Amino acid sequence: MIAIIVSSILTALSMPGMLWGGLVWFALVPLFYELNRSRLVGGTLKVFVYSYIYLLLSHFWVFPVLSKNVPEVLDTFPPFVGVVTFFLMGVIMAAPLTGFGLVYMLLKNRFNSSPFLSSAVVASIFVVFEWLRSLGPLGFTGGRLSHALVNELGLLQLLSFGGTLLLVFVIVCVNHLAFMLLPRSLTRKALLVLIILGTVFSTNSLIERAIPRVKEDSGQVAEVSVIQTNFPQSLKYNEPASAILSVVEEALNSLPEGSWVLMPEATFMSDIRGNHVGSRLQEIVSERELSVLIGFPTYNENNYNQLRVITSEGFGDEFYAKIRLTPFVEILPYPRVFGLFGFLRFLDFFSPGKEYTVFDFAGTDLAAQICFDSYYPEVARGLVDAGGKVIVTSTNDGWFDHSTALIQHFVQTQLRAVENRRFAIQVSNTGITGVIDPYGRPLKTLLTGAETDEPFLIDTLTFSPKEDRTFYSIYGEWVLFVCLGITGVFLIATFKKTRTDKHPDKVL
């Protein structure tokens, strides 16, 4: 079990904002070592333990949110309930990868032939269950192994070809190959690790050198103004909207006339259309000839966490509603099963958005997503497919005390930029606001709320709208289907070989 714990810790420490992403290239080796000497049930449970520990450690920043911040601000449940909820969250996140453990243990005796072929099969099985982890209203991609490579800019470019699942395949394949080739000598083990790391980083360096500089990009250049609010959640939830309006008004009046302005998710916590707050915003926008993309909830036939443009003509009819709602916080999944957890609701339960809305904004087609939408590649890909030429993530990160949470969230927008070869902008409340180039390089970031006492920060960000489509943006998760094919062929071959071994006289 020590090997399982070591593997879990190494994997968690490889995540963005933790220690070093390079750990992911050998973090799974102790896991495979332990599984190789385990039986079916024990090995399956060990994969659950591995997944549970590494995913909870990777998301440690959720613990103070549930055990301290939400109870203090919303007063809807006591801290100990938040503690219990955090550990139950780990069960939900780890459960799908336990399926990988079961399949691996059923087939492990067949992984003794070619190291390369066996490693490709193991990586394929892992990819399938990692994809399953993202499905449904409980699905989440946080802690995906590919996130560890955000600073390996060369290898990161594989995202434009095969998305994050391709990187997951490569990582698991390298780890399992290292396990199969692992010598007994401690000196040789260290040498093997050095060879693996040397090969990986040399490849990364060669690719990185070929990445063009931003200044070499030609074509249209656009600019937007961003307003990063630094509102504590206690202000947003417990104070009247007029307290927020006064700060927003000051920020808007600080911008040049005619600016195109991006603002965070849920800048206001209520539907401001038709009330004095919305009327005052329209007055400011009209006086200064601004166009403002701003977040606030709406309540019509459906409740939406949405973004909408305000111009001199008023509130636009078009809106983008968050598609991937945060389970238990914004949507109650499977109410008959999880109805007991309705108390975890933050502002309200919402309906998921149905359209990939692209805004005519700043002279281009702007694709905006909301908060944890950025964790799901299919959202940004859908927006690009709808014509988006720049990707924007509008988010409220005010619940998070730790910089690790802010880094891991910002990383998602970096990944989406590379996958779709688009400039990407994130505008946040208290979190990281900045612009990223199509190769995943942050070009400019603002101070976070923890780094300044200012109630808001403003800046102008420039970008080049892009129209080209990447292989990934066109064909999506094709890697999944390849992995399903590899797994299927291996299972069929295994089944036939088993029948042959049991009944050799019946084989022609």
Secondary structure in CASP SS format (residue, H / E / C, confidence):
PFRMAT SS
TARGET T0000
AUTHOR 0000-0000-0000
METHOD secondary structure of the structure
MODEL  1
M C 1.00
I H 1.00
A H 1.00
I H 1.00
I H 1.00
V H 1.00
S H 1.00
S H 1.00
I H 1.00
L H 1.00
T H 1.00
A H 1.00
L H 1.00
S C 1.00
M C 1.00
P C 1.00
G C 1.00
M C 1.00
L C 1.00
W C 1.00
G H 1.00
G H 1.00
L H 1.00
V H 1.00
W H 1.00
F C 1.00
A C 1.00
L C 1.00
V H 1.00
P H 1.00
L H 1.00
F H 1.00
Y H 1.00
E H 1.00
L H 1.00
N H 1.00
R C 1.00
S C 1.00
R C 1.00
L H 1.00
V H 1.00
G H 1.00
G H 1.00
T H 1.00
L H 1.00
K H 1.00
V H 1.00
F H 1.00
V H 1.00
Y H 1.00
S H 1.00
Y H 1.00
I H 1.00
Y H 1.00
L H 1.00
L H 1.00
L H 1.00
S H 1.00
H C 1.00
F C 1.00
W C 1.00
V H 1.00
F H 1.00
P H 1.00
V H 1.00
L H 1.00
S H 1.00
K H 1.00
N H 1.00
V H 1.00
P H 1.00
E H 1.00
V H 1.00
L H 1.00
D C 1.00
T C 1.00
F C 1.00
P C 1.00
P H 1.00
F H 1.00
V H 1.00
G H 1.00
V H 1.00
V H 1.00
T H 1.00
F H 1.00
F H 1.00
L H 1.00
M H 1.00
G H 1.00
V H 1.00
I H 1.00
M H 1.00
A H 1.00
A H 1.00
P H 1.00
L H 1.00
T H 1.00
G H 1.00
F H 1.00
G H 1.00
L H 1.00
V H 1.00
Y H 1.00
M H 1.00
L H 1.00
L H 1.00
K H 1.00
N H 1.00
R H 1.00
F C 1.00
N C 1.00
S C 1.00
S C 1.00
P H 1.00
F H 1.00
L H 1.00
S H 1.00
S H 1.00
A H 1.00
V H 1.00
V H 1.00
A H 1.00
S H 1.00
I H 1.00
F H 1.00
V H 1.00
V H 1.00
F H 1.00
E H 1.00
W H 1.00
L H 1.00
R C 1.00
S C 1.00
L C 1.00
G C 1.00
P C 1.00
L C 1.00
G C 1.00
F C 1.00
T C 1.00
G C 1.00
G C 1.00
R C 1.00
L H 1.00
S H 1.00
H H 1.00
A H 1.00
L H 1.00
V C 1.00
N C 1.00
E C 1.00
L H 1.00
G H 1.00
L H 1.00
L H 1.00
Q C 1.00
L C 1.00
L H 1.00
S H 1.00
F H 1.00
G H 1.00
G H 1.00
T H 1.00
L H 1.00
L H 1.00
L H 1.00
V H 1.00
F H 1.00
V H 1.00
I H 1.00
V H 1.00
C H 1.00
V H 1.00
N H 1.00
H H 1.00
L H 1.00
A H 1.00
F H 1.00
M H 1.00
L C 1.00
L C 1.00
P C 1.00
R C 1.00
S C 1.00
L H 1.00
T H 1.00
R H 1.00
K H 1.00
A H 1.00
L H 1.00
L H 1.00
V H 1.00
L H 1.00
I H 1.00
I H 1.00
L H 1.00
G H 1.00
T H 1.00
V H 1.00
F H 1.00
S H 1.00
T H 1.00
N H 1.00
S H 1.00
L H 1.00
I H 1.00
E H 1.00
R H 1.00
A C 1.00
I C 1.00
P C 1.00
R C 1.00
V H 1.00
K H 1.00
E H 1.00
D C 1.00
S C 1.00
G C 1.00
Q C 1.00
V C 1.00
A E 1.00
E E 1.00
V E 1.00
S E 1.00
V E 1.00
I E 1.00
Q E 1.00
T E 1.00
N C 1.00
F C 1.00
P C 1.00
Q H 1.00
S H 1.00
L H 1.00
K H 1.00
Y H 1.00
N H 1.00
E C 1.00
P C 1.00
A H 1.00
S H 1.00
A H 1.00
I H 1.00
L H 1.00
S H 1.00
V H 1.00
V H 1.00
E H 1.00
E H 1.00
A H 1.00
L H 1.00
N H 1.00
S C 1.00
L C 1.00
P C 1.00
E C 1.00
G C 1.00
S C 1.00
W E 1.00
V E 1.00
L E 1.00
M C 1.00
P C 1.00
E C 1.00
A C 1.00
T C 1.00
F C 1.00
M C 1.00
S C 1.00
D C 1.00
I C 1.00
R C 1.00
G C 1.00
N C 1.00
H H 1.00
V H 1.00
G H 1.00
S H 1.00
R H 1.00
L H 1.00
Q H 1.00
E H 1.00
I H 1.00
V H 1.00
S H 1.00
E H 1.00
R H 1.00
E C 1.00
L C 1.00
S E 1.00
V E 1.00
L E 1.00
I E 1.00
G E 1.00
F E 1.00
P E 1.00
T E 1.00
Y E 1.00
N C 1.00
E C 1.00
N C 1.00
N E 1.00
Y E 1.00
N E 1.00
Q E 1.00
L E 1.00
R E 1.00
V E 1.00
I E 1.00
T E 1.00
S C 1.00
E C 1.00
G E 1.00
F E 1.00
G E 1.00
D E 1.00
E E 1.00
F E 1.00
Y E 1.00
A E 1.00
K C 1.00
I C 1.00
R C 1.00
L C 1.00
T C 1.00
P E 1.00
F C 1.00
V C 1.00
E C 1.00
I E 1.00
L C 1.00
P C 1.00
Y C 1.00
P H 1.00
R H 1.00
V H 1.00
F H 1.00
G H 1.00
L H 1.00
F H 1.00
G H 1.00
F H 1.00
L H 1.00
R C 1.00
F C 1.00
L C 1.00
D C 1.00
F C 1.00
F C 1.00
S C 1.00
P C 1.00
G C 1.00
K C 1.00
E C 1.00
Y C 1.00
T C 1.00
V E 1.00
F E 1.00
D E 1.00
F E 1.00
A C 1.00
G C 1.00
T E 1.00
D E 1.00
L E 1.00
A E 1.00
A E 1.00
Q E 1.00
I E 1.00
C H 1.00
F H 1.00
D H 1.00
S H 1.00
Y H 1.00
Y C 1.00
P H 1.00
E H 1.00
V H 1.00
A H 1.00
R H 1.00
G H 1.00
L H 1.00
V H 1.00
D H 1.00
A C 1.00
G C 1.00
G C 1.00
K C 1.00
V E 1.00
I E 1.00
V E 1.00
T E 1.00
S E 1.00
T E 1.00
N E 1.00
D C 1.00
G C 1.00
W C 1.00
F C 1.00
D C 1.00
H C 1.00
S H 1.00
T H 1.00
A H 1.00
L H 1.00
I H 1.00
Q H 1.00
H H 1.00
F H 1.00
V H 1.00
Q H 1.00
T H 1.00
Q H 1.00
L H 1.00
R H 1.00
A H 1.00
V H 1.00
E H 1.00
N H 1.00
R C 1.00
R C 1.00
F C 1.00
A E 1.00
I E 1.00
Q E 1.00
V E 1.00
S E 1.00
N E 1.00
T C 1.00
G C 1.00
I C 1.00
T C 1.00
G E 1.00
V E 1.00
I E 1.00
D C 1.00
P C 1.00
Y C 1.00
G C 1.00
R C 1.00
P E 1.00
L E 1.00
K E 1.00
T E 1.00
L C 1.00
L C 1.00
T C 1.00
G H 1.00
A H 1.00
E H 1.00
T C 1.00
D C 1.00
E C 1.00
P C 1.00
F E 1.00
L E 1.00
I E 1.00
D E 1.00
T E 1.00
L E 1.00
T E 1.00
F E 1.00
S C 1.00
P C 1.00
K C 1.00
E C 1.00
D C 1.00
R C 1.00
T C 1.00
F H 1.00
Y H 1.00
S H 1.00
I H 1.00
Y H 1.00
G C 1.00
E C 1.00
W H 1.00
V H 1.00
L H 1.00
F H 1.00
V H 1.00
C H 1.00
L H 1.00
G H 1.00
I H 1.00
T H 1.00
G H 1.00
V H 1.00
F H 1.00
L H 1.00
I H 1.00
A H 1.00
T H 1.00
F H 1.00
K H 1.00
K H 1.00
T H 1.00
R H 1.00
T H 1.00
D H 1.00
K H 1.00
H C 1.00
P H 1.00
D H 1.00
K H 1.00
V C 1.00
L C 1.00
END
